[in-house]
Amino acid sequence: MALLLAGDIGGTKTLLAFYRTVGDQLELLASRRYASSEWTDLAPMVCRFLEEAHPPGLGPPQAACFAVAGPVQSGRATLTNLPWQLDASRLRAETGIDRLELVNDFAVLIYGLPSLSSDQCAVVRAGEALQDQPMLVLGAGTGLGVAYGIPTPAGVVSVASEASHGEFAPRDAAEWRLKQWLRAQLGLERVSIERVVSGPGLGLIARWLISERQAEEGHPLLQLTQDLPSAVAMAAAKGDPLAREAMDRWLSAYGSVSGDLALAGLCRGGVWLAGGTAGKLLGELRGEAFLRGFQTKGRLSPVLEPLPITAVTDAAVGQFSAACRARMICSSPDR
């Protein structure tokens, strides 16, 4: 049995938790949420958590992993929306935990996927995953996160990706008009995939449709300046025709990008959908728009047919995946 420390560090909130290994399972012992902006750095927060929440009767954590909202390079990370400069070496010294790692908060999900229980995920499309083949996880939320998982004899290896910042490729005349509208509306030299396939992208698609149909300039969605994506989803569910079209076009683009990225990595180990929309739009992701977009790849379509697609529905999956990575660190003989 090993005591593990896991963290999910974001610009707004930080989640810290103690887990212990029980056979091949992880048991959550304690978890606390902190307002990130109230702290000058991660180390003091972790030290406070170690003092106040340490499970009685257990020794110090044998390994720690922190998922951080930003790129990680050579054990250092700068958070996207927080003025913290994180350094794994310094954190080891200040917390006294020798086996400690920083991982990007989306790439870390790869480590958790093999251990998810049925109440942490849901089937989008059934299929047959091959255990020794690459996996893909992507998720549309504030942006579009993408990571690949590569199986090795020592366990899965997570490979971070910036695929979401590749060029958005229109598939028909309407998507070409959407792309040109986005370039003009946002003052862009190029339009990335993330501009369309993300939460904000759903709102932009609705705005584009309204702008194309001048007769609908008075559409109530046009009056909204905040949380437009949620409003579009709600209006679509209630039968609003324009919102329904925006949702279907967004789902189709999301599905198409998912299929493209699965082909890029030959991800016969399965495709996982995470991010803020996975649980909220589970029924939509199971629909024709997403699945047809995913599958329609011309002569390569048969490659995608066996791939299972799974939605990650656990809101605390980042913390859980960090614990899974800490378990790997703890059991690694060279750490």
C-alpha positions as CSV (number, residue, x, y, z in Angstrom):
1,M,0.0,0.0,0.0
2,A,1.3,3.4,-1.0
3,L,0.2,6.9,-0.1
4,L,0.0,9.2,-3.2
5,L,-0.6,12.9,-3.6
6,A,-2.4,14.1,-6.7
7,G,-3.3,17.6,-7.8
8,D,-5.2,19.3,-10.6
9,I,-4.0,22.9,-10.9
10,G,-6.0,25.5,-12.8
11,G,-6.2,29.3,-13.1
12,T,-9.4,29.4,-11.0
13,K,-9.2,26.4,-8.7
14,T,-6.8,23.8,-7.5
15,L,-7.8,20.3,-6.3
16,L,-5.4,18.4,-4.1
17,A,-6.1,14.8,-2.9
18,F,-4.6,11.9,-1.1
19,Y,-5.0,8.4,-2.6
20,R,-3.7,5.1,-1.5
21,T,-3.2,2.0,-3.5
22,V,-5.3,-1.0,-2.6
23,G,-4.3,-3.9,-4.8
24,D,-4.7,-2.6,-8.4
25,Q,-7.3,0.0,-7.3
26,L,-6.9,3.6,-6.0
27,E,-8.8,4.7,-2.9
28,L,-9.5,8.4,-2.4
29,L,-8.8,9.4,1.2
30,A,-9.0,13.2,1.3
31,S,-9.6,16.0,-1.2
32,R,-9.7,19.7,-0.9
33,R,-10.4,22.6,-3.3
34,Y,-8.4,25.8,-3.1
35,A,-8.9,29.2,-4.9
36,S,-5.7,29.4,-6.9
37,S,-5.6,33.2,-7.0
38,E,-5.4,33.3,-3.2
39,W,-1.9,31.7,-3.2
40,T,1.4,33.1,-4.5
41,D,2.7,29.7,-5.5
42,L,1.8,26.0,-5.4
43,A,4.4,24.9,-2.8
44,P,2.8,26.7,0.2
45,M,-0.6,25.4,-0.8
46,V,0.7,21.8,-1.0
47,C,2.5,22.2,2.4
48,R,-0.7,23.4,4.0
49,F,-2.6,20.4,2.5
50,L,0.1,18.0,3.8
51,E,-0.3,19.5,7.3
52,E,-4.1,19.7,7.5
53,A,-5.3,16.7,5.5
54,H,-2.7,14.0,5.9
55,P,-4.4,10.7,6.7
56,P,-3.6,9.6,10.3
57,G,-1.4,6.6,10.7
58,L,0.2,6.8,7.3
59,G,3.6,7.9,6.4
60,P,4.5,10.7,3.9
61,P,3.4,10.4,0.3
62,Q,5.6,8.1,-1.7
63,A,4.9,9.9,-5.0
64,A,3.1,13.0,-6.3
65,C,1.8,14.2,-9.6
66,F,0.4,17.6,-10.4
67,A,-1.7,18.2,-13.6
68,V,-1.1,21.9,-14.6
69,A,-3.1,24.0,-17.0
70,G,-0.2,24.9,-19.3
71,P,2.7,23.5,-21.2
72,V,5.4,21.5,-19.3
73,Q,8.9,21.3,-20.5
74,S,11.9,19.8,-18.6
75,G,10.0,19.8,-15.3
76,R,9.0,23.4,-15.6
77,A,5.6,24.9,-16.3
78,T,4.0,28.3,-16.7
79,L,0.2,28.3,-16.1
80,T,-1.9,29.8,-18.8
81,N,-4.1,31.9,-16.5
82,L,-2.0,32.2,-13.3
83,P,1.3,34.0,-12.6
84,W,3.0,30.9,-11.2
85,Q,6.4,29.6,-12.4
86,L,6.4,25.9,-11.4
87,D,9.6,23.9,-11.1
88,A,9.5,20.2,-10.2
89,S,12.9,20.3,-8.6
90,R,12.0,23.2,-6.3
91,L,8.7,21.5,-5.4
92,R,10.5,18.3,-4.4
93,A,12.8,20.3,-2.1
94,E,10.0,22.4,-0.5
95,T,7.5,19.5,0.0
96,G,10.0,16.7,0.8
97,I,8.5,14.4,-1.9
98,D,11.3,13.0,-4.0
99,R,9.2,11.3,-6.6
100,L,7.2,14.3,-8.0
101,E,6.2,15.2,-11.5
102,L,4.4,18.0,-13.4
103,V,2.2,17.0,-16.3
104,N,0.0,19.0,-18.6
105,D,-3.6,18.8,-17.4
106,F,-4.8,17.3,-20.7
107,A,-1.9,15.0,-21.4
108,V,-2.3,13.5,-17.9
109,L,-5.7,12.1,-18.8
110,I,-3.9,9.4,-20.8
111,Y,-2.6,7.9,-17.6
112,G,-6.1,7.6,-16.1
113,L,-8.0,6.2,-19.1
114,P,-7.1,2.5,-18.6
115,S,-8.2,2.7,-14.9
116,L,-11.6,4.4,-15.4
117,S,-14.6,2.7,-13.9
118,S,-18.0,2.4,-15.6
119,D,-19.3,5.3,-13.5
120,Q,-16.5,7.6,-14.8
121,C,-17.2,7.2,-18.5
122,A,-19.9,6.3,-21.0
123,V,-20.0,4.6,-24.4
124,V,-20.5,6.9,-27.4
125,R,-19.9,4.1,-29.9
126,A,-19.1,0.5,-29.2
127,G,-16.1,-1.1,-30.7
128,E,-13.1,-3.2,-30.0
129,A,-10.0,-1.6,-28.5
130,L,-6.6,-3.2,-29.1
131,Q,-4.6,-3.1,-25.8
132,D,-1.2,-2.7,-27.4
133,Q,-2.2,0.1,-29.8
134,P,-2.1,3.9,-29.5
135,M,-5.0,5.8,-27.8
136,L,-6.4,9.3,-28.5
137,V,-8.0,11.6,-26.0
138,L,-9.4,15.0,-27.1
139,G,-11.8,17.3,-25.6
140,A,-13.7,20.5,-26.6
141,G,-14.1,22.9,-23.8
142,T,-12.6,26.4,-23.5
143,G,-10.2,25.2,-26.2
144,L,-9.5,21.8,-27.8
145,G,-7.2,19.5,-25.9
146,V,-5.4,16.7,-27.7
147,A,-3.1,13.9,-26.4
148,Y,-1.9,10.5,-27.6
149,G,-1.2,7.5,-25.5
150,I,1.5,5.1,-26.6
151,P,1.7,1.6,-24.9
152,T,5.1,0.4,-23.9
153,P,6.4,-2.5,-21.8
154,A,6.8,-0.1,-18.9
155,G,3.2,1.3,-19.2
156,V,1.5,3.9,-21.3
157,V,3.4,7.0,-22.3
158,S,1.5,10.2,-22.8
159,V,2.4,12.4,-25.8
160,A,1.1,16.0,-25.6
161,S,-0.1,17.6,-28.8
162,E,-0.9,21.0,-30.3
163,A,-3.0,19.4,-33.1
164,S,-5.8,21.7,-32.2
165,H,-3.8,24.6,-33.6
166,G,-3.5,23.0,-37.0
167,E,-5.4,24.7,-39.9
168,F,-9.2,24.3,-40.0
169,A,-10.0,22.5,-43.3
170,P,-13.5,23.3,-44.7
171,R,-15.3,20.2,-46.1
172,D,-17.9,22.1,-48.1
173,A,-18.9,25.5,-49.3
174,A,-20.7,26.4,-46.1
175,E,-17.6,25.7,-43.9
176,W,-15.5,27.7,-46.4
177,R,-17.9,30.7,-45.8
178,L,-17.6,30.1,-42.1
179,K,-13.8,30.2,-42.3
180,Q,-13.8,33.4,-44.2
181,W,-16.3,35.0,-41.8
182,L,-14.1,33.9,-38.8
183,R,-11.0,35.4,-40.4
184,A,-12.8,38.8,-41.0
185,Q,-14.7,38.8,-37.7
186,L,-11.7,37.9,-35.5
187,G,-9.0,39.6,-37.5
188,L,-7.1,36.4,-38.1
189,E,-4.4,35.5,-40.6
190,R,-5.4,31.8,-40.3
191,V,-8.2,29.9,-38.7
192,S,-7.1,27.0,-36.4
193,I,-9.2,23.9,-35.7
194,E,-9.8,25.2,-32.2
195,R,-11.6,28.3,-33.4
196,V,-14.4,26.0,-34.6
197,V,-14.1,22.8,-32.5
198,S,-14.4,24.2,-29.0
199,G,-17.1,25.6,-26.7
200,P,-16.6,29.2,-28.0
201,G,-16.6,27.7,-31.5
202,L,-20.2,26.6,-31.1
203,G,-21.2,30.2,-30.2
204,L,-19.3,31.5,-33.2
205,I,-21.0,29.1,-35.6
206,A,-24.4,30.4,-34.3
207,R,-23.3,34.0,-34.8
208,W,-22.1,33.2,-38.4
209,L,-25.4,31.6,-39.2
210,I,-27.3,34.6,-38.0
211,S,-25.1,36.9,-40.0
212,E,-25.7,34.9,-43.2
213,R,-29.4,35.1,-42.7
214,Q,-30.1,38.8,-42.4
215,A,-33.8,38.1,-42.0
216,E,-32.9,36.6,-38.6
217,E,-30.8,39.5,-37.3
218,G,-33.3,39.8,-34.4
219,H,-32.6,36.2,-33.2
220,P,-32.5,36.2,-29.4
221,L,-29.1,34.4,-29.4
222,L,-27.5,37.6,-31.0
223,Q,-28.3,39.6,-27.9
224,L,-26.2,37.3,-25.6
225,T,-22.6,38.3,-24.8
226,Q,-21.8,35.7,-22.2
227,D,-22.2,31.9,-22.2
228,L,-23.4,31.8,-25.7
229,P,-22.4,28.2,-26.3
230,S,-24.6,27.0,-23.4
231,A,-27.4,29.1,-24.8
232,V,-27.1,27.6,-28.2
233,A,-27.1,24.1,-26.8
234,M,-30.2,24.8,-24.7
235,A,-32.0,26.5,-27.7
236,A,-31.1,23.5,-29.9
237,A,-32.6,21.1,-27.4
238,K,-35.8,23.2,-27.4
239,G,-36.1,23.0,-31.1
240,D,-34.8,26.3,-32.3
241,P,-34.0,25.7,-36.0
242,L,-31.0,28.0,-36.2
243,A,-29.5,26.7,-33.0
244,R,-30.2,23.1,-34.1
245,E,-28.3,23.8,-37.3
246,A,-25.4,25.4,-35.4
247,M,-25.2,22.4,-33.1
248,D,-25.3,19.9,-35.9
249,R,-22.5,21.7,-37.9
250,W,-20.4,21.9,-34.7
251,L,-20.9,18.2,-33.9
252,S,-20.1,17.3,-37.5
253,A,-16.8,19.3,-37.4
254,Y,-15.9,17.8,-34.0
255,G,-16.5,14.3,-35.3
256,S,-14.5,15.0,-38.4
257,V,-11.5,16.3,-36.5
258,S,-11.7,13.4,-34.1
259,G,-11.6,10.9,-37.0
260,D,-8.7,12.8,-38.6
261,L,-6.7,12.7,-35.4
262,A,-7.5,9.0,-34.8
263,L,-6.2,8.3,-38.3
264,A,-3.1,10.4,-37.8
265,G,-2.1,8.2,-34.8
266,L,-3.7,5.0,-36.0
267,C,-5.4,4.9,-32.6
268,R,-6.7,1.4,-32.6
269,G,-6.6,1.5,-28.8
270,G,-9.7,3.7,-28.8
271,V,-10.8,7.3,-28.9
272,W,-11.8,9.1,-25.7
273,L,-13.7,12.4,-25.5
274,A,-13.1,14.5,-22.5
275,G,-13.4,18.3,-21.7
276,G,-16.3,20.2,-20.5
277,T,-18.7,19.1,-23.2
278,A,-18.3,15.3,-23.0
279,G,-20.7,14.7,-20.1
280,K,-23.1,17.6,-20.9
281,L,-23.6,16.6,-24.6
282,L,-23.4,12.9,-24.3
283,G,-26.7,12.4,-26.2
284,E,-25.6,14.7,-29.0
285,L,-22.2,12.9,-29.3
286,R,-24.1,9.7,-29.8
287,G,-26.1,11.2,-32.7
288,E,-25.7,11.0,-36.4
289,A,-23.9,14.4,-36.9
290,F,-20.9,13.5,-34.8
291,L,-20.6,9.9,-35.7
292,R,-21.0,10.5,-39.5
293,G,-18.4,13.2,-39.3
294,F,-16.0,10.8,-37.5
295,Q,-16.6,7.9,-39.9
296,T,-16.7,9.7,-43.3
297,K,-13.0,9.3,-44.4
298,G,-13.3,8.0,-48.0
299,R,-11.2,4.9,-48.6
300,L,-9.8,5.1,-45.0
301,S,-13.3,4.8,-43.4
302,P,-12.9,1.1,-42.8
303,V,-9.9,1.8,-40.6
304,L,-12.1,3.7,-38.2
305,E,-15.0,1.3,-38.1
306,P,-13.8,-0.9,-35.2
307,L,-12.6,2.0,-33.0
308,P,-14.6,2.4,-29.8
309,I,-15.4,6.0,-28.8
310,T,-15.9,6.7,-25.1
311,A,-16.9,9.9,-23.3
312,V,-15.2,10.8,-20.0
313,T,-18.0,12.0,-17.7
314,D,-16.1,12.3,-14.3
315,A,-15.6,16.0,-13.5
316,A,-12.6,15.0,-11.3
317,V,-10.9,12.9,-13.9
318,G,-7.8,15.3,-13.9
319,Q,-7.2,14.6,-10.2
320,F,-7.8,10.9,-10.7
321,S,-5.5,10.7,-13.7
322,A,-2.8,12.5,-11.7
323,A,-3.1,9.9,-9.0
324,C,-2.8,7.2,-11.7
325,R,0.5,8.8,-12.9
326,A,1.7,9.1,-9.3
327,R,1.1,5.4,-8.9
328,M,3.2,4.7,-12.0
329,I,6.0,7.0,-10.7
330,C,5.9,5.1,-7.3
331,S,6.3,1.7,-9.0
332,S,9.0,2.7,-11.4
333,P,12.4,1.3,-10.4
334,D,14.4,4.1,-11.9
335,R,12.6,6.9,-10.1
